[in-house]
Amino acid sequence: MHVIYLKRPAVVVTGDMYCKFACARVHVHVPHVQRTDLYVILCPSPPNTHTHTHWCGSVDTAGPVCNGVACFGRNRPEGKILETVGVFEAVKQHGKYETGQLFLHSVFGYRGIVLFPWHARLYDRDITPPMSESKPDPPGAHGSKEVKGKTHTYYQVLIDTRDCPHISQRSQTEAVTFLANHDDSRALYAIPGLDYVSHEDILPYNSAEQLPIQHELFERFLMYNPAKTPPFTPRDTLKAWQEKNHPWLELSDVHRETTENIRVTVIPFYMGMREAQNSNVYWWRYCIRLENMGSEVVQLRERHWRIFSLSGTLETVRGRGVVGREPVLSKEQPAFQYSSHVSLQAPSGHMWGTFRIERTDGSHFDVRIPPFSLESNKDDKAPPAGYTF
């Protein structure tokens, strides 16, 4: 059994069962972290003194050791009791997680719960496919490589609001946006604490709590049913909300490409059409994740976009950073995720580009943003009503 003890902000380091999470996603060399956090180490078997020294540098002997779990802290107030969050479950190599599955995000570390799955087409440009099963680049995009789409599972999830402040510098927690239901064609609103998570980013766990996740939609969407596994089942309100907003929530295509150990993943979403000054304006949001797969510390400095519209226009956009930030990607904090928006006066188009990345020695290199299509729904309906009932 692998018990999770968590007090935010926290670092979770795991043993062999979750070695990918430990080695590539979070702080392994705990003494180098300049914080007064609580740390947790999870091992497949009860750790010995050598294991403690190897992983942790030093151990707070007041921390409990039970069932292969060592909990320790730095500058922890005497008598401080850790909160038991839950018990890890086996990661699913095949199949999908069900509605109500509790999890830790393997990259950003937040607690969440699965609402429902999406089956997307993943176009991974790091894999060379047979030509007959490939998707060509849009006109003018860099390279001439064709990419095969592979079915991949993502999940619509709720983020625990207690964890949002601790991930806000690395991942937007209000990234799922909609067009507003009024005359202002540029007005947007967001659903806080709603996210899309890839199957491999799920670290499942279970909890004895009836309200293990704090989010305003938790009790509206889910009910506790101890006879079920997982014990949180969907309410009719969740099913109705999913059906009503399906065109605006649906995740269909995912695009991925790696340049010099920096992997860029793009997910576009069609948001709808509005009339503005006697013309139709089509809106999309796109979610981008940059991930440092290597050990070198780098920083995103500039963005360079090319936006092609079916109407025949080609727009170039350059600027510093993204969403007002110039994130640093390191081995300790390898990922940054954000969302932005684009509008066209045509029902479809394409986007591609590069990010200018700076190394610690001041040198630069360009990371390719994989080209992706902007497609509108042919049966364009009324805008979504949002999450109020």
Disulfide bonds with the S-S distance in Angstrom:
none
